[in-house]
């Protein structure tokens, strides 16, 4: 019961942390998209003025800013993944260090349950085999009695 509660608490905590990180990532991406939108609006405004030199400069500037934003977003995603992985590993490490006996007890308990299931299956298979053998012997005996009474 204690191990099940511990697992449930841990899994719930992981879900909450994941949801929080996802919300932060979505907010960050929306901020990045709004910055890109402002850059594009600025570019379109310059295009409307139709000054070729300014237009080219604005287009290249916009392309550079878009590339930087995309790189920042990609780096942020990679950083989030690394942090998530590291946080999960630290949590598991702490849990294992603090609760070695609990983890060992859960592992042995699960192993024992698997062993009990296998043992029960083996006994059921043996009972089926013995019943089949008994049926064959009974049919053989009945066949012998029928042959000797003829």
Secondary structure, DSSP 8 states (H G I E B T S, - for coil): -HHHHHHHHHHHHHHHHHHHHHHHHHHHHHHHHHHHHHHHHHHHHHHHHT-HHHHHHHHHHHHHHHHHHHHHHHHHHHHHHHHHHHHHHHHHHHHHHHTHHHHHHHHHHHHHHHHHHHHHHHHHHHHHHHHHHHHHHHHHHHHHHHHHH-
